[in-house]
Amino acid sequence: MRIISGTHKGRRITPPKNLPVRPTTDMAKEALFNILTNNYYFEDIKVLDLFAGTGNMSFEFASRGCKEVTSVDTHSGCISFIASKSEEWGFPIATKRVDVFKFLEKTQEKYDLIFADPPYNISADEFGLIHHIVFERDLLLADGLLVIEHAKKTDLSNLAHFASVRKYGNSSFSFFKKEI
């Protein structure tokens, strides 16, 4: 894994081997950020990274200039790794070791972009629950975007606010847009 662009372009991300993660591939991440770059000025947005794992996506957002990135994961090793590298690299990433669903139910913050990369084996109901809580609790700012990464066989197009899906290898990104 590497950071693709920004102040830390090319920097390798080498997490400990014992983390229970499936990082987004560099190819898929590069394709996603090509889409996001056309829609956002990263220096102006507030990002929430759910199921943050290795911090791969959080590091990419921070390297591209996001001033506020929050990484949420239940695994203490993942959160420790993200916090350690964030401090070492000078990234403005706040880490939260908590269940993602509990975090979404309690947070009072709103975000321009929420990225969720849950384990691919979660149930369709759990994928829907991420979406439901984000929109029910109005966690997106005006023109906000929810991006859910999932296996290409998973179809989330039936959920409200669905805008599009992009497939890259075995991964897909479903985009949900808050209407203003």
C-alpha positions in Angstrom: 0.0 0.0 0.0 1.1 3.5 -0.7 -0.1 7.1 -0.5 -1.0 8.0 -4.1 -0.9 11.8 -4.1 -0.4 14.9 -2.0 2.3 15.9 0.5 3.2 12.3 1.2 2.9 10.9 -2.3 4.7 7.6 -2.7 5.0 6.9 1.0 4.5 3.2 1.8 2.0 2.2 4.4 3.3 -0.9 6.2 0.9 -2.0 9.0 1.6 -4.8 11.4 0.8 -8.2 10.0 -1.6 -9.1 12.7 -4.3 -6.6 11.8 -7.7 -8.1 10.7 -7.9 -6.0 7.5 -8.6 -6.1 3.8 -7.1 -2.8 2.6 -8.5 -1.0 -0.5 -6.2 -1.8 -3.4 -4.0 1.0 -4.8 -5.8 0.6 -8.1 -9.3 1.0 -6.6 -8.2 3.8 -4.3 -6.6 5.7 -7.2 -9.8 5.4 -9.3 -11.9 6.6 -6.3 -9.8 9.6 -5.7 -9.9 10.5 -9.5 -13.7 10.7 -9.1 -13.5 12.7 -5.8 -10.9 15.1 -7.1 -13.4 16.3 -9.7 -16.0 17.0 -7.0 -14.1 18.3 -4.0 -11.4 20.7 -3.0 -9.9 18.5 -0.3 -8.6 21.4 1.8 -12.2 22.4 2.5 -13.8 19.1 3.5 -14.3 17.2 6.7 -14.0 13.4 6.3 -15.2 10.4 8.3 -13.5 7.1 7.6 -15.5 4.2 9.0 -14.0 0.7 9.5 -10.7 2.5 9.0 -8.5 -0.6 9.3 -4.9 0.3 8.3 -5.8 4.0 7.8 -5.1 3.7 4.1 -8.0 6.0 3.1 -7.5 8.4 6.1 -3.8 8.8 5.2 -4.8 9.5 1.5 -7.3 12.2 2.5 -4.8 13.8 4.9 -2.0 13.7 2.4 -4.3 15.5 -0.1 -4.8 18.4 2.4 -8.0 17.5 4.4 -7.8 19.4 7.7 -10.2 17.2 9.5 -10.2 13.4 9.2 -11.8 11.1 11.7 -10.9 7.4 11.6 -13.2 4.9 13.4 -12.5 1.3 14.0 -13.1 -1.2 16.9 -9.7 -2.9 16.7 -7.2 -1.4 19.1 -4.2 -2.4 16.9 -5.7 -0.6 13.9 -6.4 2.6 15.9 -2.9 2.5 17.5 -1.3 2.1 14.1 -3.3 5.0 12.6 -2.6 7.3 15.6 1.1 6.4 15.6 1.6 7.1 11.8 -0.6 10.2 12.0 1.7 11.7 14.6 4.8 10.6 12.9 3.7 12.1 9.5 2.0 15.2 11.0 -1.5 14.3 9.8 -4.6 15.8 11.4 -6.3 12.5 11.9 -8.5 12.0 15.0 -8.9 8.3 15.9 -11.8 6.7 17.7 -11.8 3.1 19.0 -15.4 2.3 19.0 -18.1 0.3 17.2 -18.9 2.1 14.0 -22.7 1.8 14.5 -22.5 3.1 18.1 -20.3 6.0 16.8 -22.8 6.9 14.1 -25.7 6.8 16.6 -24.0 9.2 19.0 -21.8 11.6 17.0 -23.0 15.2 16.8 -20.6 16.0 14.0 -21.5 16.4 10.3 -19.2 15.6 7.4 -18.7 16.5 3.8 -17.7 13.0 3.0 -18.2 9.7 4.8 -16.3 6.7 3.5 -17.2 3.3 4.8 -15.3 0.1 4.1 -17.0 -2.6 6.2 -15.9 -6.2 6.1 -17.3 -7.6 2.8 -19.0 -10.5 4.7 -21.4 -8.2 6.7 -25.1 -8.7 6.0 -27.1 -6.7 3.6 -29.0 -5.4 6.6 -25.8 -4.0 8.1 -24.8 -2.3 4.8 -28.3 -0.8 4.8 -27.9 0.2 8.5 -24.8 2.3 7.7 -26.7 4.1 5.1 -29.9 4.4 7.2 -28.1 6.0 10.2 -26.1 8.4 8.1 -29.2 9.8 6.4 -31.6 9.4 9.3 -29.3 11.3 11.6 -28.5 13.8 8.9 -24.7 13.3 9.3 -23.8 14.8 5.9 -23.3 18.5 5.3 -24.9 20.2 2.3 -23.9 18.4 -0.9 -22.4 15.6 1.3 -21.4 12.2 -0.1 -21.5 8.7 1.5 -19.3 6.2 -0.2 -19.6 2.6 0.7 -17.0 0.1 -0.5 -18.3 -3.5 -1.0 -17.8 -6.7 -2.9 -18.8 -6.4 -6.6 -21.6 -8.9 -6.0 -23.3 -6.7 -3.4 -26.0 -4.4 -4.8 -26.9 -1.3 -2.9 -28.7 0.5 -5.7 -32.1 0.0 -3.9 -31.1 2.3 -1.1 -32.4 5.9 -1.0 -30.1 8.7 -2.3 -28.2 6.2 -4.5 -26.3 8.1 -7.2 -24.0 5.6 -8.8 -21.7 2.6 -8.5 -18.2 2.1 -9.8 -16.5 -1.4 -10.0 -12.8 -2.0 -9.8 -11.7 -5.6 -9.8 -13.4 -7.4 -6.9 -14.4 -4.1 -5.2 -17.2 -1.6 -5.8 -17.9 1.8 -4.5 -21.5 2.9 -4.1 -22.1 6.6 -4.0 -25.0 8.2 -2.1 -25.6 11.9 -2.4 -27.4 14.2 0.1 -29.9 16.3 -1.8 -30.1 19.9 -0.7 
